[in-house]
């Protein structure tokens, strides 16, 4: 938050300030990643390996058991290997790809002493059940990998819940196997001119937005393994280079787009990654998700709970006659998920990137997610939706045109019932909290002294037994050597916190304020609707 040097999280700044913000973010992210890697390494190095095998440890950071398809990387000199659990049982896995790695990238001391034997980086998939808020260990042993199933190339993939087909117009057809519902032209992209500034989107007068599926022909690639399916559509979309070209109807530039859909066999969440190479300015691109739900309201989360918003704003008909300063629009922010729902079904979008949406379509049945806006000025006057003063100074910001490569990640979820705050909230939490891994090999670019730490081969800190209560964060206390967990009750009913440690229910809870001052100790903690509470988990 401190990195946003102007307008708080609005982040409306000059290009130089944006560059400084980005440098601070890169610095903060690098420090965080290295700290995470350091503590993972300390834990994993403390896990015993009787035969000195390499290890890969999978970490589950949610307070419940999870069985998911996980994609991990293993670096080894072995031409083939087997995975074994802590009981010696062989674990099935699927090799997705393998790549030769120069040994100097692993440990420069190796090549310093004349050993140029390369390493192999294997990308594999494995389906494991992991303990709640804990980890499990797999050992990498020399041996012949028994799985011979090859990846099959195709344009249709199938999971336990969906049949998904990639189409030549760059979109996808999704069949929900649980209710037979068919969703066509999913993940089309909408493009329109953006005559606004860093503060506000403003359309061109009388422009009809273009939709990618009407203009492009995509190349299709697909693969399916025993654990997961993946489809990719890629295309070049020719578009106007800037506002002048757009007004004159000249198509003189392009945007390269690649959409990759990944569906684990046992997951109801469809993962989507967009890779965009934007060579056009002054435009807005949005992802379209048809839902077949004629909606009156949208449901989205924010920092403090769930909010319902009308899909229409009646003030759009009177704002000019009543001399408003700006036209109200139904373009809203969200934090991690947005949904449309009725009595029979719910369609939700989870985001790990862009967080702006609008409900569109003739029946208000499409979720439109803003991918990016390309604009070249900090503040502009006389906009179509804000006809008066500029919102900020009229400073050129060419970097805000978002030229170049952009990567975005989303999850799409279909449920055969009306909206459940608990269900959607937990699914979003799973999407945003993937299982992570650490692969320990005998080589390191940075040497560390032995810590003397001995870690168990498998571990669970605690299990949150009441699924209606959502974990917000688990953290070390700011001033004490204790772990605190913060929980949130998203339901409309009073709910009791229920924690299990080492297969025994926790019988006493120390509660804390948000400023981490202790409140009391009690044998139970009841959380009111929309209330946040903090308790001690461990010393």
matplotlib code that plots the C-alpha trace (Angstrom):
import matplotlib.pyplot as plt

x = [0.0, 2.9, 4.1, 1.1, 2.5, -0.6, -4.3, -3.8, -4.7, -6.1, -2.5, -3.0, 0.5, 3.1, 5.2, 8.2, 6.3, 4.8, 8.3, 9.4, 6.3, 7.1, 10.7, 9.5, 7.1, 9.8, 12.1, 9.4, 8.4, 12.0, 12.6, 9.4, 10.1, 13.6, 12.3, 9.7, 12.3, 14.7, 12.2, 11.0, 14.6, 15.2, 12.1, 12.9, 16.6, 15.5, 13.4, 15.3, 16.2, 17.6, 19.0, 20.0, 17.4, 16.4, 13.1, 10.2, 7.9, 4.3, 2.9, -0.8, -1.5, -5.2, -6.6, -8.3, -7.1, -6.8, -6.4, -5.5, -3.5, -0.2, 2.3, 5.8, 9.4, 12.1, 15.8, 18.0, 20.8, 18.8, 17.7, 14.6, 13.2, 10.4, 8.6, 8.0, 6.0, 7.3, 6.1, 8.0, 4.9, 5.5, 3.5, 2.2, 3.1, 3.0, 5.9, 4.7, 8.1, 11.8, 14.6, 18.4, 19.7, 23.3, 25.0, 26.4, 22.8, 22.4, 25.7, 28.7, 31.1, 30.3, 31.6, 34.4, 35.9, 35.4, 32.1, 29.9, 27.4, 24.0, 20.9, 17.4, 14.5, 11.3, 7.9, 5.5, 1.9, 1.0, -2.4, -1.9, -3.9, -2.1, -2.7, -4.4, -2.1, 1.0, 3.1, 4.0, 7.2, 8.0, 11.4, 13.1, 14.7, 16.6, 14.4, 12.4, 9.3, 6.4, 3.8, 4.0, 0.8, 1.6, 0.1, -2.5, -3.0, -6.6, -9.1, -11.5, -10.7, -12.8, -12.8, -15.0, -17.2, -16.7, -16.3, -14.4, -13.8, -11.6, -13.2, -11.6, -12.9, -10.6, -13.4, -14.4, -17.6, -18.1, -20.5, -21.3, -21.7, -23.6, -26.6, -26.0, -25.9, -23.9, -22.1, -20.9, -18.5, -16.9, -13.8, -14.5, -12.7, -14.4, -12.5, -13.5, -11.9, -11.0, -11.0, -10.6, -7.7, -6.0, -9.0, -12.0, -12.9, -14.8, -16.1, -16.1, -19.5, -21.7, -18.9, -20.1, -17.6, -15.9, -15.9, -12.9, -14.9, -16.4, -13.0, -10.3, -9.4, -7.3, -4.8, -5.6, -3.4, -4.4, -3.1, -4.6, -2.9, -4.3, -4.4, -5.2, -6.3, -5.1, -6.3, -4.9, -6.2, -3.9, -4.7, -3.7, -6.5, -6.1, -7.3, -6.8, -3.5, -4.9, -8.0, -7.4, -7.3, -10.3, -12.3, -11.4, -12.1, -8.5, -7.1, -3.4, -2.1, -2.8, -3.0, -1.6, -3.7, -3.3, -5.8, -4.8, -7.5, -6.3, -8.7, -7.5, -9.6, -11.0, -11.5, -14.6, -12.5, -11.4, -8.1, -7.5, -4.3, -4.2, -1.0, -1.5, 1.0, -0.7, 0.5, -2.5, -3.2, -6.3, -8.5, -10.1, -10.2, -12.6, -13.1, -16.7, -18.2, -21.7, -23.7, -27.3, -28.5, -30.7, -29.5, -30.9, -27.9, -24.3, -22.6, -18.9, -16.6, -14.7, -12.3, -15.2, -17.6, -20.1, -21.9, -24.9, -25.1, -27.8, -26.9, -28.6, -28.3, -31.5, -29.5, -27.9, -31.2, -31.2, -27.6, -27.4, -30.7, -30.0, -26.6, -24.4, -20.7, -20.2, -22.3, -22.8, -21.7, -22.2, -18.4, -17.3, -14.3, -14.1, -11.5, -11.3, -14.7, -17.8, -20.9, -24.3, -26.9, -30.5, -32.3, -30.8, -27.2, -24.3, -21.4, -18.4, -15.1, -12.1, -9.2, -5.5, -4.9, -7.4, -10.3, -12.9, -16.2, -19.5, -22.6, -23.4, -25.5, -29.1, -30.4, -27.6, -26.3, -22.6, -19.8, -17.3, -13.9, -11.6, -8.3, -6.6, -7.1, -4.5, -4.6, -2.0, -2.8, -3.1, -6.1, -8.3, -11.2, -14.4, -15.0, -18.2, -19.0, -17.4, -18.0, -16.5, -13.2, -10.2, -9.9, -6.2, -3.5, -3.2, 0.2, 1.2, 1.7, 2.7, 3.7, 0.0, -0.9, 0.1, 2.1, 3.9, 3.2, 0.6, -0.2, -3.5, -4.9, -8.5, -10.6, -14.2, -16.5, -20.0, -22.3, -25.7, -27.4, -28.0, -25.1, -23.5, -21.1, -19.3, -19.0, -17.8, -15.6, -13.9, -13.5, -11.9, -9.6, -8.5, -7.8, -5.8, -3.9, -2.3, -0.2, 3.5, 6.5, 10.3, 12.7, 15.8, 18.9, 22.5, 23.5, 22.8, 24.0, 24.2, 25.7, 24.2, 25.4, 23.4, 20.6, 20.2, 16.5, 14.8, 11.4, 8.8, 8.3, 4.7, 3.1, -0.2, -0.3, -4.1, -7.4, -10.4, -13.4, -16.2, -16.3, -18.6, -15.8, -13.1, -9.4, -8.3, -4.6, -2.2, 0.7, 3.4, 2.4, 4.1, 5.7, 5.4, 6.7, 3.2, 1.1, -2.2, -5.0, -7.7, -11.1, -14.1, -17.8, -19.4, -22.8, -25.9, -25.8, -23.7, -21.0, -18.6, -14.9, -13.7, -10.0, -8.3, -4.6, -2.9, -6.3, -7.5, -10.0, -8.7, -10.4, -9.2, -8.8, -6.9, -8.6, -7.0, -8.0, -6.9, -4.1, -3.0, -3.9, -5.1, -8.9, -9.6, -9.3, -12.4, -13.4, -15.3, -15.3, -18.5, -18.2, -21.1, -22.2, -19.6, -17.4, -13.6, -11.9, -8.3, -7.1, -3.7, -2.8, 0.6, 3.5]
y = [0.0, 2.4, 1.9, 3.7, 7.2, 9.1, 8.5, 5.6, 2.3, 4.2, 4.6, 7.5, 8.7, 9.9, 7.4, 8.1, 7.5, 4.3, 3.1, 3.8, 1.9, -1.1, -1.1, -1.2, -4.0, -6.0, -5.5, -6.5, -9.5, -10.7, -10.4, -12.2, -15.0, -15.5, -15.6, -18.2, -20.3, -20.0, -21.3, -24.0, -25.1, -25.1, -27.3, -29.7, -30.1, -31.1, -34.0, -37.2, -39.2, -42.6, -43.4, -39.8, -39.6, -36.2, -34.9, -33.0, -31.6, -30.4, -27.6, -27.2, -23.7, -24.1, -25.5, -28.5, -31.7, -31.3, -33.8, -32.0, -32.4, -30.6, -29.6, -29.6, -29.4, -31.9, -31.2, -34.3, -36.0, -39.2, -40.3, -41.8, -42.0, -43.1, -41.2, -42.9, -41.7, -41.9, -45.5, -46.6, -46.8, -45.8, -42.7, -42.4, -39.3, -38.0, -36.4, -33.3, -32.1, -32.3, -29.8, -30.0, -27.5, -26.2, -27.2, -23.7, -22.5, -25.0, -24.6, -22.7, -24.7, -27.8, -26.4, -24.6, -28.0, -29.3, -31.2, -30.2, -33.1, -31.5, -31.7, -32.5, -30.4, -32.6, -31.0, -33.6, -33.9, -35.8, -36.3, -36.3, -35.8, -33.4, -32.7, -29.5, -26.5, -28.7, -30.7, -34.2, -35.6, -37.6, -39.2, -39.2, -42.5, -44.0, -46.4, -46.9, -44.7, -47.1, -44.7, -44.9, -43.0, -40.4, -36.9, -37.0, -33.9, -32.8, -30.0, -31.4, -32.3, -33.9, -34.0, -35.3, -32.2, -30.7, -31.3, -28.4, -27.8, -25.2, -23.4, -21.9, -18.4, -18.5, -19.2, -22.4, -24.5, -25.8, -28.6, -28.9, -32.7, -32.4, -30.6, -30.9, -27.1, -26.0, -22.6, -21.5, -18.7, -18.7, -16.4, -14.1, -10.8, -7.5, -4.4, -0.8, 2.6, 4.3, 8.1, 8.3, 9.0, 7.2, 7.9, 7.0, 4.9, 6.9, 5.3, 6.9, 8.3, 5.8, 3.2, -0.4, -2.7, -5.4, -9.0, -11.2, -14.3, -12.3, -11.3, -14.0, -17.5, -19.2, -22.0, -24.7, -26.8, -29.3, -32.1, -34.5, -36.6, -39.0, -36.1, -32.9, -31.5, -28.3, -26.4, -23.3, -21.0, -18.4, -15.6, -12.2, -9.6, -6.6, -3.4, 0.4, 1.7, 4.7, 6.9, 8.7, 5.4, 4.2, 7.3, 7.0, 3.3, 2.4, -1.0, -0.5, -2.5, -5.7, -7.6, -11.1, -13.2, -16.7, -18.3, -21.4, -23.4, -26.0, -28.4, -30.9, -34.1, -33.8, -30.0, -27.9, -24.8, -24.1, -22.3, -19.7, -17.9, -15.1, -14.0, -10.7, -8.8, -5.4, -3.2, -0.8, 2.3, 4.0, 1.0, -1.3, -5.1, -7.3, -11.0, -12.2, -15.1, -16.1, -17.5, -18.1, -16.4, -13.3, -11.3, -8.4, -8.2, -9.2, -10.6, -9.8, -9.7, -6.7, -6.2, -6.3, -8.9, -9.6, -6.9, -7.2, -4.6, -3.9, -4.7, -1.4, 2.1, 4.2, 7.4, 6.8, 8.1, 11.3, 12.3, 14.8, 16.4, 16.7, 18.2, 15.5, 15.9, 12.3, 9.6, 6.7, 3.3, -0.2, -0.9, -2.1, -3.5, -6.9, -8.6, -12.3, -13.4, -12.2, -14.2, -14.3, -16.6, -17.8, -20.6, -23.3, -22.3, -20.0, -19.0, -17.4, -15.8, -15.9, -13.5, -13.5, -10.4, -7.9, -7.0, -5.0, -6.2, -5.2, -7.3, -7.0, -8.7, -8.1, -10.0, -9.0, -12.6, -12.0, -11.3, -8.9, -8.7, -5.8, -7.2, -3.9, -0.3, 1.5, 5.2, 7.9, 10.8, 11.3, 13.6, 14.6, 17.1, 16.9, 13.2, 11.6, 10.3, 13.3, 16.3, 19.0, 19.4, 17.0, 14.8, 15.4, 17.3, 16.8, 15.0, 12.5, 9.0, 6.8, 3.9, 3.6, 2.5, -1.0, -1.8, -5.1, -8.4, -8.9, -12.1, -12.6, -15.5, -16.3, -19.2, -20.1, -22.1, -23.5, -24.6, -26.3, -24.3, -20.7, -18.6, -19.7, -17.2, -20.1, -22.3, -19.6, -18.0, -21.3, -22.2, -18.7, -19.3, -22.6, -21.0, -18.2, -20.5, -23.2, -26.0, -25.1, -27.3, -27.4, -29.8, -30.5, -31.7, -31.9, -28.7, -25.1, -21.8, -20.5, -22.7, -22.6, -24.0, -26.9, -25.6, -28.8, -28.6, -32.0, -31.9, -34.6, -36.3, -35.2, -32.5, -30.7, -27.6, -27.6, -28.4, -26.0, -28.3, -25.9, -25.3, -22.3, -20.2, -18.9, -18.5, -15.0, -15.2, -17.2, -15.1, -14.7, -12.1, -8.8, -8.7, -12.2, -15.6, -17.0, -17.9, -16.1, -17.2, -14.8, -16.2, -14.6, -15.7, -15.0, -16.6, -15.1, -17.3, -17.5, -20.0, -21.7, -22.0, -25.6, -26.4, -29.8, -30.2, -33.6, -35.3, -33.7, -30.9, -27.6, -27.0, -23.5, -20.5, -17.3, -14.5, -11.3, -7.9, -6.9, -4.9, -8.2, -7.3, -10.3, -10.2, -13.4, -17.2, -19.3, -22.9, -21.8, -19.0, -18.0, -15.7, -13.5, -13.0, -10.8, -10.8, -11.3, -12.9, -13.7, -16.6, -18.1, -21.3, -22.2, -20.9]
z = [0.0, 0.8, -2.8, -4.2, -4.0, -5.1, -4.8, -2.5, -4.2, -7.2, -8.3, -10.8, -11.3, -13.8, -15.6, -13.5, -10.3, -11.7, -12.5, -8.9, -7.6, -9.9, -8.7, -5.0, -5.8, -7.5, -4.5, -2.0, -4.1, -4.4, -0.6, 0.1, -2.3, -1.0, 2.6, 1.7, -0.1, 2.9, 5.4, 3.1, 2.7, 6.5, 7.0, 4.2, 5.1, 8.6, 7.3, 7.6, 4.5, 5.6, 2.2, 1.4, -1.4, -2.9, -1.5, -2.8, -0.1, -0.9, 1.4, 1.9, 3.3, 4.0, 7.3, 5.7, 3.9, 0.2, -2.6, -5.8, -9.0, -8.4, -11.0, -9.6, -10.9, -9.9, -10.8, -10.9, -12.8, -12.9, -16.4, -14.8, -11.2, -9.0, -6.3, -3.0, 0.1, 3.6, 3.9, 0.8, -1.4, -5.0, -6.0, -9.6, -11.5, -15.1, -16.8, -18.7, -20.0, -19.3, -20.0, -19.8, -17.3, -17.3, -14.0, -13.5, -13.0, -10.1, -8.3, -9.8, -7.7, -9.7, -13.0, -11.1, -10.4, -13.9, -13.7, -16.7, -16.4, -17.0, -14.9, -16.0, -14.9, -14.9, -14.9, -13.5, -12.2, -9.1, -7.3, -3.5, -0.4, 1.9, 5.6, 6.7, 7.2, 6.8, 4.4, 3.1, 1.9, -1.3, -2.0, -5.4, -6.0, -9.0, -10.9, -14.0, -14.2, -14.7, -16.2, -19.9, -20.8, -23.4, -23.7, -26.4, -28.6, -29.1, -29.2, -26.6, -23.0, -20.3, -16.5, -13.9, -14.2, -17.6, -21.3, -22.9, -26.6, -28.2, -31.2, -34.3, -33.3, -30.2, -27.7, -25.8, -25.4, -21.9, -21.1, -17.4, -16.9, -13.7, -15.2, -18.9, -19.4, -22.4, -22.4, -25.9, -26.9, -23.5, -23.1, -26.0, -25.7, -26.1, -27.4, -27.5, -27.7, -24.4, -24.5, -20.8, -18.4, -15.5, -13.3, -15.5, -18.5, -21.2, -24.4, -27.8, -28.9, -30.7, -30.9, -30.9, -29.1, -31.2, -30.0, -30.9, -32.0, -34.9, -36.3, -35.7, -36.6, -34.0, -33.9, -31.4, -29.2, -26.6, -24.4, -21.9, -19.2, -16.6, -14.2, -16.2, -19.5, -21.2, -24.3, -25.9, -28.5, -30.1, -32.5, -33.8, -33.7, -36.0, -34.4, -34.7, -33.4, -31.5, -31.2, -34.4, -36.4, -34.5, -35.3, -39.0, -39.2, -40.0, -38.8, -38.6, -35.6, -33.7, -30.5, -30.0, -27.7, -26.2, -23.9, -22.0, -20.2, -17.6, -15.9, -13.3, -13.6, -10.1, -9.8, -10.4, -11.0, -14.6, -14.6, -17.3, -18.2, -20.8, -22.5, -24.4, -26.5, -26.9, -29.7, -29.7, -27.6, -26.3, -25.8, -23.3, -23.5, -21.4, -21.0, -21.5, -19.6, -20.6, -17.7, -19.0, -15.8, -16.3, -13.4, -11.4, -9.1, -9.1, -6.0, -5.3, -2.3, -1.0, 2.0, 4.5, 3.2, 0.3, -1.6, -4.0, -6.7, -9.2, -12.8, -13.9, -12.6, -13.2, -12.9, -16.3, -17.8, -15.9, -15.1, -17.9, -17.4, -13.7, -14.4, -12.7, -13.0, -14.2, -15.7, -13.3, -14.6, -13.3, -13.5, -10.1, -8.2, -6.5, -4.4, -5.2, -6.7, -8.5, -9.3, -11.0, -9.5, -9.6, -7.8, -9.9, -10.6, -9.9, -12.2, -10.4, -11.6, -9.4, -10.0, -9.3, -11.4, -12.7, -10.4, -12.2, -13.7, -15.2, -15.9, -19.6, -22.3, -23.5, -20.5, -18.2, -18.4, -19.1, -16.6, -18.3, -16.6, -17.5, -18.7, -19.1, -20.2, -22.4, -21.9, -22.5, -20.2, -16.4, -16.5, -19.4, -19.8, -21.7, -21.7, -22.9, -19.4, -17.6, -19.7, -17.5, -15.8, -15.9, -12.8, -12.7, -14.5, -18.3, -18.2, -20.9, -19.6, -22.5, -20.3, -19.3, -22.8, -21.5, -24.7, -24.6, -22.9, -20.2, -18.3, -16.4, -14.4, -13.6, -12.3, -13.5, -11.3, -12.0, -9.2, -9.5, -6.7, -5.7, -4.4, -1.2, 0.4, 2.2, -0.9, -3.3, -0.7, 0.1, -3.6, -4.2, -1.2, -2.7, -6.1, -4.6, -2.2, -4.5, -3.1, -3.2, -3.2, -2.4, -4.1, -2.1, -4.0, -2.8, -4.6, -3.8, -5.1, -1.5, 1.2, 4.7, 8.0, 9.3, 11.5, 13.7, 13.1, 12.8, 11.0, 10.9, 7.5, 7.5, 9.6, 10.2, 12.4, 12.8, 11.1, 11.1, 11.5, 10.8, 7.0, 7.4, 8.9, 6.6, 7.6, 6.7, 7.7, 9.8, 11.1, 13.7, 16.3, 15.8, 19.3, 20.7, 19.7, 19.0, 16.0, 15.5, 13.2, 12.1, 11.1, 9.4, 9.5, 6.1, 7.0, 8.5, 11.6, 14.7, 14.2, 16.6, 15.9, 15.9, 15.8, 15.9, 16.7, 16.6, 16.1, 19.4, 19.6, 21.0, 24.4, 25.2, 23.1, 23.7, 21.8, 20.6, 19.2, 15.7, 17.3, 18.9, 22.5, 24.4, 25.3, 27.2, 27.4, 26.9, 26.1, 23.0, 20.5, 18.8, 15.8, 14.8, 11.2, 9.3, 12.4, 12.4, 15.4, 16.1, 18.3, 19.3, 17.5, 18.9, 21.0]

ax = plt.figure().add_subplot(projection="3d")
ax.plot(x, y, z, "-o")
ax.set_aspect("equal")
plt.show()
